[in-house]
Amino acid sequence: MNAVSEYSFSMFPNDNFLDFRLFQYGWEECEPLHSFGPFVRNHYLFHYVISGKGILNSTDEAGVTHHHVLGPGQGFLICPGQVNTYCADEHQPWKYVWLEFDGLRAADCMEAAGLGQSQPIYRPQGGGGEEVCSRMLYITEHANASPLHLVGYLCLFLDELVRSSASRQERQNSPLRDFYIQEAVTFIQQNYQRDITVEEIAGTCKLNRSYFSKLFKAVIGCTPQEFIIRLRLTKAAEQMRMTGDPIGDIARRCGYPNQLHFSQAFKKRYGLPPREWRKENKPVKRG
């Protein structure tokens, strides 16, 4: 792998936002053939190509790998759990800006933009790409701004992404549906450390379990059980990267009193046992 000539990288300092949350953001000007991956993200990761060219190899829902060539003014989305590799062109290596984000409404926004695992390429219409890039660069250039300020600009970026996307999908809002899912996600965020059930979560929303599960998957993109596991393992991974705490303590704090069960679940999701993953995954200053 070639060295990176220049980049800017920041990590978002606050995790108290549910609708939208930033994780990492920055820009990168790559050397020829500089590549990253194969890698799996826990959150949405969007790149906008400022100049140059590059290649994205990404898997769809069926596990089939697709090859995409991108140039200036285009972007690409990597979804949670999606295997991907991307590489700068040999003669015209790209420069891109990137945001890693997630949240209750993130899946809805990506669907509205017509972007997803099977359609990861953003193509702007009506000059909207420049505004998308502007919003992203603002975030990377104001890393010391307040978390609320940065999340506000994340919302402006997502709004511009949806409005300018050539694959935009018209959708109808459902305030009641959003209320139920907001209640469910808040409950999970507050109780993931203990043994919670789908029945218990549905009960907080006063919904039938079966109906709640279908509604949750339609909005969030995965089942409630999968969401709980993803949240627990994401929290555990973040703590392993950012602290020196024993893995057993982290596992218990994240809802796994049995460290063996934690190790099995962690390896299934991340491909490595926790101790090996920790050695290889100190904070990655890379988009």
ZIRANOR-V45584 format. One record per run of one state. SS is the DSSP state (A for helix, B for strand, O for the rest). FROM is the first residue (numbers start at 1). TO is the last residue. Records with the same first field share a line. If there is no record, write none. Layout:
SS = FROM-TO + FROM-TO
This chain:
O = 1-5 + 12-20 + 30-34 + 41-43 + 52-52 + 60-64 + 71-73 + 79-82 + 89-92 + 94-94 + 103-105 + 113-120 + 125-127 + 142-146 + 166-174 + 192-197 + 205-208 + 221-223 + 243-246 + 254-258 + 271-273 + 281-287
B = 6-11 + 21-29 + 35-40 + 44-51 + 53-59 + 65-70 + 74-78 + 83-88 + 93-93 + 95-102 + 121-124 + 165-165
A = 106-112 + 128-141 + 147-164 + 175-191 + 198-204 + 209-220 + 224-242 + 247-253 + 259-270 + 274-280
